[in-house]
Amino acid sequence: MSRSAHPAGPRYADVIPEGHYAAPPADLNVLDPRIWSRTVDRNEHGAATVGGLDVRALAEEFGTPAYILDEDDFRARCRAWHEAFGGEADVFYAGKAFLSRVVVAWLKEEGLNLDVCSGGELTTALAAGMPADRIAFHGNNKTMDELERAVSAGVGRIVVDSFQEIVRLADVAARHGVRQRVQIRVTVGVEAHTHEFIATAHEDQKFGLALSGGQAAEAVRRVLNLDSLELVGIHSHIGSQIFDTSGFEVAAHRVVGLLRQIRDEHGVELPEIDLGGGLGIAYTSGDDPSEPHEIAKALAEIVTRECTAAGLAVPRLSVEPGRAIVGPTAFTLYEVGTVKPLEGLRTYVSVDGGMSDNIRTALYDAEYTVALVSRASDAEPMLSRVVGKHCESGDIVVKDAFLPADLAPGDLLAVPATGAYCRSMASNYNHALRPPVVAVRDGVARVIVRRETEEDLLRLDVG
């Protein structure tokens, strides 16, 4: 799959069209390192291991389903992004991908900043000791309480998203006696090559202030006229799961055009430009994401070229990888419950999780891969659909996959690249219990987010 393609296709199919599926892999036991976290392997018994631990032991100790997070891989990816952009740029981890206090501690130790978009994410960040000046606060409808908490905590940047928010934030900052640093989020009219619901820079959507029609320019004028706000930059985000930097080139060209307009009309050169995140990862063997150093080089060249052409000093660049850091570092471990062959179609494999722990397949038509990990198998491949246990026909985890024909109840399956958005978007649908997040490193496993219990559900039900 090319870097500009999005892995989407027919959502469901009653009849398998001839030639629709690629040939099964030559060896179903191979775990593609492009998809799995860096310490995943198979041991001499054929079972998968991560961080030196057998997945069978992890399932026995922590139960299934469970998110298994490879700490070494997470930290290595943090370092790769930090080193790729160096001291001349800022890397903000997008907390919406997955956030916990332990993850915040890792980010702090590895030198990354943090992007939050709710009061809950801000609370988690501060509770884990992230310095407030290394936090950026996003959101299209921040409440007054969230703005109060962000300003009082000393959050380094607040990304304003509407005219109303400018007024509210200016009032909060004035009452606190501070000059709050802000960026203005603009929609630049770029169609990212991604799913409609995760493309965020076309004009017909809820985020930002449009360049067209002068909305963004008017927001700039208003912020510059307020003593309690300090405009430090422009923010742009064009979407998610993007493999091609050409969209960033168009976005940067338009953002720099606004920077030039600001200089010409107000005599101010803003010191920062944030091009957002959204960079893709490999969910299947056909996906081909760029490496952090390639992305850093491309974005720096784009911004430098555009600013030079506009006669502007090159501002400090910020980026916000979330999925690109945490996505590949985790997999979801399931136990097979039922195996149901449908003659002439496929085999339905039901696991003990589903859309409550991974809504992305149903919501975005996302594609994943899956492997039998509790043992090796030499059985013939069978076309399978991995589904959950919820009362929805759309409760699909992996739409199309090849699994060994001897698959049986009790086997363990793992779906890789579930570190981003799966736990963050997990739900209690059908009163399911959200799975734990188990971090592994150097032969040691620890729970960093515990499994929910039925007592948790009843505690919220006031009766």
Secondary structure, 3 states (H helix, E strand, C coil): CCCCCCCCCCCCCCCCCCCCCCCCCCCCCCCCCCCCCCCCEECCCCCEEECCEEHHHHHHHHCCCEEEEEHHHHHHHHHHHHHHHHHHEEEEEECCCCCCHHHHHHHHHHCCEEEECCHHHHHHHHHCCCCHHHEEECCCCCCHHHHHHHHHHCCCEEEECCHHHHHHHHHHHHHHCCCEEEEEEEECCCCCCCCHHHECCCCCCCCCEECHHHHHHHHHHHHHCCCCEEEEEEEECCECCECCCHHHHHHHHHHHHHHHHHHHHHCCCCCEEECCCCECCCCCCCCCCCCHHHHHHHHHHHHHHHHHHHCCCCCEEEECCCHHHHHHHEEEEEEEEEEEECCCCCEEEEECCCCCCCCHHHHHCCCCCCEECCCCCCCCEEEEEEECCCCCCCCEEEEEEEEECCCCCCCEEEEECCCCCCCCCCCCHHHCCCCCEEEEECCEEEEEECCCCHHHHHHHCCC
